[in-house]
Amino acid sequence: MTPAPLAARLSIPGGPLFFPVTAYGPDGSVDLDTYRTHVRRGVEAGAAAVFACCGTGEFHALTPEEYEACVRAAVEAAQGRVPVVAGAGYGTALAVRYARLAEGAGADGLLAMPPYLVVAGQEGLLRHYREVAAATGLPVIVYQRDNAVFTPETVVELARTEGVIGLKDGLGDLDLMQRIVSAVRTDFPGEFLYFNGLPTAEQTQLAYRALGVTLYSSAVFCFAPEIALAFYRALEAGDDTTVHRLLDGFYRPFVELRAQGRGYAVALVKAGVRLRGLDVGEVRPPLHEPGEDHVKQLAQVIERGYALLEQDPEETK
């Protein structure tokens, strides 16, 4: 683990949160050398943290052995410069196993993803995440989405759970998020972190900032770190002109392209990394590769995004 506590390091980020893709070689096996290069480049480009083997990193497609190797490789590539958070999921027993593998590999924290498939009640969800948090000494961020949706009261109990430091929201229900933030602020005396975890979170980050949620994941950072960092800095500086220019000219077209295929929140990102010159291989089944036309459109969107970085702000007024 790195010396500074994870919550303290994440509460004052200097850039977007980086969710690297997992690299595969021509034979489909994990390519750790390319993966280290991908992570190292992201850290050097200005990422505030590395979230390894999470959704964008195809956690679902990795064996425990591959997972452990990738987390260890991410820790090696980061070299303590930024924290490394590893995904952990499935049922409670497997989530605990992955959590312990991540701890052994040197991770600084865990992103606890929804349990596999089952739709559980609040009591069961709370027990699940408490058992994951108790399994290691790693701080835990709980990921709300799909079949893991919490009431404000449950989030208060999560905040009171030793080891749980935050909530990442991938649901997008702003009314619920406002009630969660309010309930925790009222009933929990400590600090609790919130993250916007929606796909292409930049598209919704203006709305989340209004709730006080300043941390967000950036899949775009995987293949266009300069664009992601420019957006982040403009948002922090209150530079609405740049924020709107990038939203209108790059992020909205990218999101609309992403909506053209199931699984594109991962597959299109991986295609973007390849377009930018790093061969990270294809996605594993059950995901599938984007069609040739969609890849061409992606190249155009990326080109347009970089062109926007060179544009004089006065031209947009």
WOQUIGI-V299699 format. One record per helix or strand of 3 or more residues. SS is the DSSP state (a for helix, b for strand). FROM is the first residue (numbers start at 1). TO is the last residue. If there is no record, write none. Layout:
# WOQUIGI-V299699
ss=(SS SS)
from=(FROM FROM)
to=(TO TO)
This chain:
# WOQUIGI-V299699
ss=(a a b a a b a b a b a b a b a b a a a a a a)
from=(6 32 49 59 64 83 92 109 122 139 152 164 174 193 201 215 220 225 240 264 292 313)
to=(11 45 52 61 78 88 104 112 134 145 160 169 187 196 210 218 222 237 258 275 309 316)
